[in-house]
Amino acid sequence: MANIKSAKKRILVTQTRTARNKSIRSAVKTSIRKVEAAVAAKDQAAAQTALKNAVSTISKATSKGVYHKNTASRKISRLSKAVNNMA
């Protein structure tokens, strides 16, 4: 364990950020799974709704710095492509 006051604070701040990022990443993964499940079930309406929610979740994660913008774009692109290829 750190002895210096600033080092102790950094440990606490890192723990807080890690927990926040983990929660956000989990939400993104869940929304992606919902889109993939709807695509697998060939449910166009559910897939469109899930895609809209997933894009929103991914964009929020990107704005908070959890994902790089290119990573977010790639995830959104793959999901959109999967939903569009259903039709």
N, C-alpha and C positions, 0 to 999 in steps of 0.2 A: 504494500500500500504506500502511496505517496506521502511525503512529509511536508512538502511545500504547499502552501495554501492555494496558490493558483493551479497547481497540478491536481489537487483534490477537486477543485471546481471543474476542471476540464473533464475529469472522470465522470462527475455527476452530469455534466452537460452532454457528454457523449452517450451516456446511458439513456438519457431522455430522448435525444435525437434518434438513437438506434431503435428505441421502442416505437417512436412515431413513424419512422421510415418502414419498419416491419409491418405495422398496422396498415399503412397506405399500400405497401406492396401486396399484402394479403388481399386487400379490397380489389386491387387491380386484377390479381390472379382469379379471384372469384368471379368478377364480371366477365373476364375472358372465357372462363369455363362455361358460363351461362350462354354466351354466344355460340360456342362450339357445340354445346348440348342441343341448342335449338337448330343449328345447321345439321347435326347428325339426325335429328328427328324430322328434318325437312319441313319445319314449321316456319314459313316465311314471315308471318306477322310477329311471332315471338322473337325471331332472329333480328328483325329490324329494330324492335324495341330494345332488346338486349344490346345490340350494337350501339344504339344511341347512348345508352347508359354507360357502356364500356368506354366509348370515346370520351365522354365527360369525365369519367373516373381517371382515365389515363392522362388526360389534359391537366386535370387538377394535380396529379402526382408530378407531372413535368414542371408545372409552375412552382411547385414547392421544392423542386430540386432533387426529387427522389429518383427520377429517370432523366437521362440525357434526351434532348429533343429528337435526335435521330433514332434513338431506341423507341421512343413513343411513336414517332412517325411509322416506323417499321411495324410495330404491333398493330396500330390502327389500320395500316395498309393491308396487312395479312387478314385481319378480321373482315374488313370491307370486301376484300377480294373473295373470301369464302362465302359471305352472304350474297354478293352479287352473282356468283357462279351457280347459286341455287336455282335462280330463275330460268 
